[in-house]
Amino acid sequence: MKKKIMSLLLASAMLALTVSACGNTESGGTAAQGSAESAGKETGGDKSDTPAGDVQVVTVWSDNAHEQTIREAQIEEFNNTIGKEEGIQIEYTVYGSDYSDVINVALMANDGPDLFRPSSNTFAKYVSAGYAVPISDLEGSDSLLSKYSKDDLIIGDQVFDDKVYTLPYSLQSYKMIINQDLFDKAGIKEVPTTWDQVREDAKLITEASGGDAYGFFLALQSGWTLDHYIYSVSSAALGHFGYDAVSGTYKYSDGLPIVEDILGMIDDGSVFPGYENMDADTARAQFAAGRVGIVMAASFDVAVYTEQFPAECNWVVCDPPTIKENGYDYKEMVAAVDLLGVAKKALEAKDTSKIARVLEWFYADENLVEMYEQGMYIPYRSEVLDIAGESSVKGWKEFSTFKDNQFIVRMADPKGVITYEGLSARETLAKLFSGGFSEDAATVLKDLDDRLNGGLKELDESELKDYVAPTSYNVKRD
């Protein structure tokens, strides 16, 4: 992993024409959360003809709606060419906001897909329970696995008990996006650089819009937004994303100034109404419609605002806000995002090598090149950039570059392997922003840290060490 961090720094240098602050430019599960929140499911792949008896159907489930159009076109081509030649048909299903529940039930019942998009929040538990199996259990998987060295992989994310269960596909970065039209209407001349300024500008935008637009959004029905759009986007200010791998402890309390600014925006009436019951797609659709002034975003949101919900406003991607006026103390953290894992059910297939073939095809460089050029993913493997052209998709360059080229790949979060009492981090933040606690934010965040760190103390030292950064892992800016 340490070697991989250096290669990724070089890859970023290849990508980057230095992008400065937002005002001078237009631009941003490893989750891959551009999901069709309000949809049930959509099935892709060429299913017009019933497969012949000698054709093996490989089922794949995901919630990556932001790339669905491109992916389904790729799958259709595969089914009509390689698939026909090799006796394989991919049946691809994209779920909406119910994906985590659907995949959980399906894996428990051993009645789901062969391959599925893993969530960093639950994948370790699936591995522990035996619902997910090592890629090497598939015949013919050596070809795909040989593209990655152990230095490329993260223990506790892709590797468990020295076996590879999934592979990194892309890097996920985090930025802030503003609606320049609403900034102009409110007479705001400069882009906010701190969370305090975000609150101030959100109030000005709300007041100037007379109920037609609001300064900020929350989407409490999509818990992942509380990770990505608050703590992950603030990694350059905090030095971590809620879990601090350097100290090996949870430090959600470090984000108290940010949480207090968000609570302040709620008190100011600057948050789009109905946020308590709003999911991510509903909230992002409001921004796309020009009714929200400032949003935090992940790199997958470029596709959301260009493809899934084409933005009607003049949106501009900016550097993430800080806490202090003097800028960042730490490097921006990017997440290694895994594309697919192997379900236990796959091992019951007549020919597991055909499942391995499909898995390798999903990870194929030529498919990822298209995804990169269309503003979907930043490739994890730097080799893909050598054959990729530049992307002209709005906002993509800004999400693919970093202030002063300072970034680092974040380590795995041990939430999936610890047990603790009470609400999860996402549930805690959602309840806090909904006004569900009588205690103040400082007390709530301290209790969250204490509970999570209590869970860490129950881990064996040999298990915990996989989640603690080596001394060479430097999150401070050079």
C-alpha distance (Angstrom), angle and dihedral (degrees) to the residues before:
residue distance angle dihedral
M1 . . .
K2 3.81 . .
K3 3.81 90.9 .
K4 3.80 90.0 47.0
I5 3.79 91.9 56.8
M6 3.80 89.7 57.9
S7 3.81 92.7 48.2
L8 3.78 90.2 50.2
L9 3.78 90.9 52.3
L10 3.78 88.2 55.2
A11 3.79 90.5 47.3
S12 3.77 90.3 53.2
A13 3.77 90.4 51.9
M14 3.80 88.5 55.0
L15 3.79 90.2 50.9
A16 3.74 99.0 43.9
L17 3.70 132.4 91.6
T18 3.77 93.6 175.9
V19 3.77 108.0 -93.0
S20 3.75 114.2 -157.6
A21 3.77 129.6 -166.8
C22 3.77 120.3 -33.1
G23 3.76 97.8 -103.2
N24 3.78 91.9 72.0
T25 3.82 97.0 48.9
E26 3.75 142.5 38.8
S27 5.01 94.1 -119.6
G28 6.29 169.4 163.2
G29 15.41 159.9 36.3
T30 2.67 67.9 141.5
A31 3.41 17.5 -1.6
A32 3.62 117.1 -133.0
Q33 3.73 93.0 -152.7
G34 3.78 103.2 176.8
S35 3.77 84.8 120.6
A36 3.75 130.4 161.0
E37 3.77 91.3 -111.7
S38 3.75 96.9 179.8
A39 3.79 95.9 42.7
G40 3.77 126.0 87.5
K41 3.77 101.3 -146.1
E42 3.76 140.3 -46.6
T43 3.76 123.4 -153.9
G44 3.77 122.1 -146.9
G45 3.75 136.6 -179.2
D46 3.77 126.7 80.2
K47 3.79 104.6 -61.6
S48 3.79 98.9 153.6
D49 3.79 91.8 108.3
T50 3.78 127.3 45.7
P51 3.80 108.3 -114.4
A52 3.77 115.9 -104.4
G53 3.77 116.7 -109.8
D54 3.80 93.5 -99.9
V55 3.81 93.4 49.9
Q56 3.80 115.3 98.6
V57 3.79 115.6 -146.0
V58 3.81 113.5 -142.9
T59 3.80 112.7 -161.1
V60 3.80 119.8 -147.5
W61 3.82 125.6 -175.6
S62 3.80 126.9 -165.6
D63 3.78 142.7 149.9
N64 3.81 95.5 -144.6
A65 3.79 97.3 124.5
H66 3.80 93.3 157.1
E67 3.84 90.6 71.4
Q68 3.80 97.1 31.9
T69 3.81 98.3 110.4
I70 3.79 94.2 51.9
R71 3.79 94.4 39.9
E72 3.79 93.9 50.9
A73 3.80 90.8 50.0
Q74 3.81 89.1 51.9
I75 3.80 90.6 48.5
E76 3.79 92.7 49.2
E77 3.79 89.7 53.3
F78 3.82 90.8 48.1
N79 3.82 92.7 49.7
N80 3.80 91.4 49.6
T81 3.81 96.2 46.2
I82 3.80 122.4 15.3
G83 3.78 92.0 21.3
K84 3.79 93.5 53.8
E85 3.78 91.4 47.5
E86 3.80 94.4 48.0
G87 3.81 100.5 34.2
I88 3.80 97.5 -110.5
Q89 3.79 131.9 129.1
I90 3.80 121.5 -173.5
E91 3.79 115.6 -144.0
Y92 3.81 105.6 -163.7
T93 3.81 124.1 -168.9
V94 3.79 126.3 -173.9
Y95 3.80 115.6 -160.3
G96 3.78 129.0 -163.4
S97 3.79 131.6 -140.5
D98 3.80 91.2 -36.5
Y99 3.81 92.5 63.7
S100 3.81 97.2 104.9
D101 3.80 91.6 51.9
V102 3.81 94.2 43.3
I103 3.80 95.5 48.7
N104 3.80 91.8 44.4
V105 3.80 93.0 54.2
A106 3.80 92.6 42.6
L107 3.80 94.7 50.6
M108 3.80 92.5 46.6
A109 3.81 89.9 52.4
N110 3.82 92.6 42.8
D111 3.79 85.9 -128.4
G112 3.77 103.9 112.0
P113 3.79 137.8 86.4
D114 3.76 130.7 -42.2
L115 3.82 91.7 -125.7
F116 3.80 128.3 23.5
R117 3.77 140.7 177.0
P118 3.81 106.6 -101.0
S119 3.78 122.1 -139.7
S120 3.80 116.7 -141.5
N121 3.80 87.2 -140.0
T122 3.82 94.8 62.5
F123 3.80 109.3 13.4
A124 3.82 95.9 93.8
K125 3.80 89.0 55.4
Y126 3.81 91.0 50.4
V127 3.80 89.7 51.9
S128 3.80 91.9 48.3
A129 3.81 91.4 49.2
G130 3.79 92.7 47.8
Y131 3.81 94.2 -116.8
A132 3.81 90.0 121.2
V133 3.80 121.1 47.5
P134 3.81 133.7 -159.7
I135 3.79 116.5 -85.4
S136 3.81 88.2 -127.4
D137 3.82 89.1 67.7
L138 3.81 86.8 74.0
E139 3.79 115.3 85.6
G140 3.79 111.7 -116.7
S141 3.81 95.3 19.6
D142 3.82 93.9 123.4
S143 3.81 91.8 87.7
L144 3.81 92.5 61.3
L145 3.80 95.6 38.7
S146 3.80 90.9 52.0
K147 3.81 90.1 66.8
Y148 3.81 90.2 68.4
S149 3.77 129.4 58.2
K150 3.80 121.7 -154.9
D151 3.81 87.3 -104.8
D152 3.81 87.6 64.2
L153 3.79 93.4 57.8
I154 3.79 135.1 76.2
I155 3.79 120.7 -133.3
G156 3.77 109.9 -129.9
D157 3.78 91.5 25.1
Q158 3.80 108.7 52.0
V159 3.81 100.6 -1.5
F160 3.81 125.2 58.7
D161 3.81 123.7 171.5
D162 3.80 88.4 -7.5
K163 3.83 92.1 -59.2
V164 3.81 125.4 114.6
Y165 3.82 113.4 -124.7
T166 3.79 100.9 167.9
L167 3.79 138.3 0.4
P168 3.80 133.2 -128.8
Y169 3.78 113.0 -106.8
S170 3.77 105.6 173.3
L171 3.77 146.8 0.1
Q172 3.78 119.5 -111.7
S173 3.79 118.9 -149.6
Y174 3.79 130.8 -173.4
K175 3.80 131.6 -138.2
M176 3.80 142.9 151.9
I177 3.81 123.3 -102.2
I178 3.80 125.2 -159.2
N179 3.79 132.9 -165.0
Q180 3.80 100.4 -125.9
D181 3.81 91.5 -165.1
L182 3.82 91.6 61.2
F183 3.80 91.2 44.1
D184 3.79 89.5 54.5
K185 3.79 92.2 46.4
A186 3.82 90.7 52.0
G187 3.81 91.7 46.8
I188 3.81 93.6 -117.7
K189 3.80 108.8 155.7
E190 3.81 101.8 -178.9
V191 3.77 133.2 51.0
P192 3.83 115.0 -114.8
T193 3.78 112.8 -106.2
T194 3.82 99.3 -179.5
W195 3.79 133.2 47.0
D196 3.81 89.0 -116.2
Q197 3.80 88.5 58.5
V198 3.81 90.5 46.6
R199 3.79 88.1 58.5
E200 3.82 92.6 46.7
D201 3.81 93.3 48.9
A202 3.80 93.0 44.1
K203 3.80 89.1 57.0
L204 3.81 92.5 48.5
I205 3.80 91.6 49.5
T206 3.79 92.2 48.8
E207 3.80 92.9 48.7
A208 3.81 92.9 47.3
S209 3.81 92.9 48.9
G210 3.80 98.5 58.9
G211 3.79 94.5 -142.9
D212 3.80 95.4 -45.5
A213 3.81 93.7 98.8
Y214 3.79 140.4 10.6
G215 3.76 135.3 -146.5
F216 3.81 102.0 -120.8
F217 3.79 143.3 8.1
L218 3.78 137.4 -140.8
A219 3.80 125.9 -171.9
L220 3.78 106.7 -162.8
Q221 3.81 94.5 172.8
S222 3.80 88.6 66.6
G223 3.78 102.0 60.7
W224 3.79 93.5 -172.0
T225 3.81 89.7 69.6
L226 3.80 89.0 67.1
D227 3.80 88.9 59.9
H228 3.79 98.9 40.5
Y229 3.80 102.5 34.3
I230 3.81 98.1 42.0
Y231 3.80 114.6 24.0
S232 3.81 102.8 20.6
V233 3.80 92.5 46.5
S234 3.82 88.1 50.6
S235 3.81 97.7 51.4
A236 3.81 93.0 111.4
A237 3.80 88.6 56.6
L238 3.81 96.8 42.1
G239 3.80 104.4 31.8
H240 3.81 89.6 -129.0
F241 3.81 142.7 40.4
G242 3.81 99.3 -114.2
Y243 3.79 91.8 -63.9
D244 3.81 112.2 71.3
A245 3.80 108.1 -152.0
V246 3.81 92.1 -172.7
S247 3.81 93.3 63.7
G248 3.80 94.4 24.7
T249 3.80 92.2 -127.3
Y250 3.79 140.4 107.0
K251 3.80 114.0 -105.3
Y252 3.79 107.5 177.4
S253 3.81 87.0 143.1
D254 3.81 89.0 71.1
G255 3.80 86.3 70.6
L256 3.81 93.2 58.3
P257 3.84 94.3 111.7
I258 3.82 89.3 53.6
V259 3.79 93.7 46.3
E260 3.80 90.1 48.6
D261 3.81 90.7 51.8
I262 3.81 89.8 52.1
L263 3.79 91.2 47.9
G264 3.80 86.3 49.2
M265 3.80 90.8 54.1
I266 3.80 88.7 52.0
D267 3.81 90.2 51.2
D268 3.81 90.2 47.0
G269 3.81 91.2 54.6
S270 3.82 89.5 -119.8
V271 3.82 97.2 125.8
F272 3.80 117.7 91.5
P273 3.82 107.1 -98.1
G274 3.78 120.9 -103.6
Y275 3.79 93.9 32.0
E276 3.82 91.2 140.7
N277 3.82 90.0 68.6
M278 3.80 98.8 28.5
D279 3.79 124.7 110.2
A280 3.78 126.1 -150.9
D281 3.78 97.1 -97.7
T282 3.80 92.8 51.2
A283 3.80 90.9 48.9
R284 3.80 94.3 46.1
A285 3.79 90.9 47.5
Q286 3.81 88.0 57.8
F287 3.79 90.7 53.3
A288 3.80 90.3 47.6
A289 3.80 88.9 52.3
G290 3.80 89.9 56.2
R291 3.80 96.6 -107.8
V292 3.84 100.1 116.8
G293 3.79 126.6 60.9
I294 3.82 105.9 -161.2
V295 3.80 130.2 23.8
M296 3.76 135.2 169.7
A297 3.78 113.8 -131.7
A298 3.79 147.5 -176.0
S299 3.79 124.8 -137.8
F300 3.81 91.2 -98.2
D301 3.81 87.8 64.1
V302 3.80 90.0 74.5
A303 3.81 87.2 72.2
V304 3.79 90.3 42.7
Y305 3.82 91.9 57.2
T306 3.80 95.8 39.2
E307 3.81 102.1 36.7
Q308 3.79 115.1 9.2
F309 3.81 97.1 40.2
P310 3.82 106.5 6.4
A311 3.79 105.0 -146.4
E312 3.79 116.8 -118.3
C313 3.80 92.2 -164.2
N314 3.80 132.9 73.2
W315 3.80 99.2 -98.0
V316 3.77 123.7 -170.7
V317 3.81 127.7 -165.8
C318 3.81 116.3 -136.2
D319 3.77 140.9 178.8
P320 3.81 114.0 -81.6
P321 3.82 115.7 -92.1
T322 3.78 119.8 -102.4
I323 3.78 132.6 -147.0
K324 3.79 98.1 -130.5
E325 3.79 126.5 55.4
N326 3.80 92.6 -127.4
G327 3.80 94.8 66.3
Y328 3.79 134.9 -118.7
D329 3.78 125.5 -6.1
Y330 3.79 93.2 -174.6
K331 3.78 141.9 42.6
E332 3.78 119.9 -94.9
M333 3.78 109.4 -99.0
V334 3.78 120.4 -135.3
A335 3.79 124.9 -165.4
A336 3.78 125.2 -129.4
V337 3.80 104.4 -130.2
D338 3.78 121.9 -152.6
L339 3.78 119.1 -145.8
L340 3.81 107.2 -161.3
G341 3.78 141.5 2.4
V342 3.80 129.7 -164.6
A343 3.80 119.1 -109.1
K344 3.80 120.8 -142.7
K345 3.81 88.7 -117.0
A346 3.81 89.8 67.4
L347 3.79 90.3 72.2
E348 3.82 89.1 64.6
A349 3.80 91.3 63.1
K350 3.78 120.3 116.2
D351 3.80 90.8 -121.8
T352 3.80 116.7 17.7
S353 3.79 90.6 -174.6
K354 3.81 87.9 73.4
I355 3.79 89.6 57.0
A356 3.80 88.8 49.4
R357 3.81 88.0 50.8
V358 3.79 91.3 54.2
L359 3.80 92.0 46.3
E360 3.80 91.0 51.5
W361 3.81 90.3 47.6
F362 3.80 91.9 53.8
Y363 3.81 88.9 53.5
A364 3.82 93.1 44.2
D365 3.80 115.3 135.2
E366 3.80 93.7 -129.4
N367 3.82 91.5 56.9
L368 3.78 92.4 47.8
V369 3.81 91.5 47.8
E370 3.79 88.9 58.9
M371 3.79 91.0 47.0
Y372 3.81 91.0 51.0
E373 3.79 94.5 47.1
Q374 3.81 89.9 49.3
G375 3.81 92.2 52.1
M376 3.80 97.8 -107.3
Y377 3.79 106.8 114.6
I378 3.79 141.7 9.4
P379 3.83 103.6 -134.9
Y380 3.79 116.7 -115.7
R381 3.79 93.0 -153.4
S382 3.78 109.3 67.9
E383 3.82 89.6 -150.2
V384 3.81 88.8 74.3
L385 3.80 90.7 61.5
D386 3.80 89.6 58.7
I387 3.81 90.3 67.1
A388 3.80 99.3 32.6
G389 3.78 125.3 98.1
E390 3.78 125.0 -139.2
S391 3.77 117.7 -78.4
S392 3.79 119.1 -125.8
V393 3.81 93.5 -168.8
K394 3.79 111.6 128.6
G395 3.79 113.3 -100.8
W396 3.80 95.8 6.6
K397 3.81 97.4 107.6
E398 3.79 91.0 53.8
F399 3.80 92.8 51.1
S400 3.81 89.5 47.9
T401 3.80 95.2 53.9
F402 3.77 134.2 58.6
K403 3.78 136.3 -145.9
D404 3.82 107.1 -88.1
N405 3.83 86.2 -9.3
Q406 3.81 89.1 -81.9
F407 3.81 113.3 149.0
I408 3.79 140.8 126.1
V409 3.81 135.4 -164.8
R410 3.77 110.1 -109.5
M411 3.78 120.9 -125.3
A412 3.79 125.0 -121.0
D413 3.81 121.7 -73.9
P414 3.82 112.0 -126.9
K415 3.83 94.4 -147.5
G416 3.78 88.9 108.3
V417 3.81 93.6 61.4
I418 3.81 102.8 39.0
T419 3.78 131.1 80.1
Y420 3.78 123.7 -147.5
E421 3.77 140.0 158.8
G422 3.77 126.2 -102.3
L423 3.78 133.8 13.0
S424 3.80 124.6 -10.3
A425 3.79 120.7 -115.0
R426 3.80 91.5 -98.3
E427 3.80 92.8 47.2
T428 3.79 91.0 47.1
L429 3.80 93.6 52.6
A430 3.81 92.5 44.6
K431 3.80 91.1 52.0
L432 3.80 90.9 46.1
F433 3.81 93.5 52.5
S434 3.80 89.9 45.2
G435 3.80 91.1 57.2
G436 3.78 93.2 -112.3
F437 3.81 98.6 137.6
S438 3.78 127.5 75.6
E439 3.81 88.9 -159.7
D440 3.79 122.1 81.5
A441 3.81 122.6 -102.9
A442 3.81 94.2 -100.5
T443 3.80 91.4 56.3
V444 3.81 92.9 45.4
L445 3.82 93.9 50.4
K446 3.80 92.7 45.6
D447 3.78 90.1 52.3
L448 3.81 89.6 49.5
D449 3.81 91.1 52.1
D450 3.79 92.1 46.3
R451 3.80 92.7 51.3
L452 3.81 95.1 46.6
N453 3.79 93.4 44.2
G454 3.79 88.6 49.0
G455 3.78 86.9 58.6
L456 3.80 90.7 50.3
K457 3.80 90.7 54.7
E458 3.80 89.6 59.3
L459 3.82 91.7 60.7
D460 3.77 120.5 97.5
E461 3.79 111.6 -105.3
S462 3.80 89.8 -119.2
E463 3.80 90.2 56.4
L464 3.79 96.0 43.3
K465 3.80 93.5 52.3
D466 3.80 90.1 68.7
Y467 3.80 88.5 66.0
V468 3.80 97.8 45.8
A469 3.80 117.8 89.7
P470 3.81 121.0 -116.8
T471 3.79 117.0 -116.1
S472 3.82 89.7 -102.1
Y473 3.81 91.6 61.8
N474 3.80 101.4 101.6
V475 3.81 116.5 -174.1
K476 3.81 94.8 172.0
R477 3.77 118.4 98.2
D478 3.79 115.1 -99.5
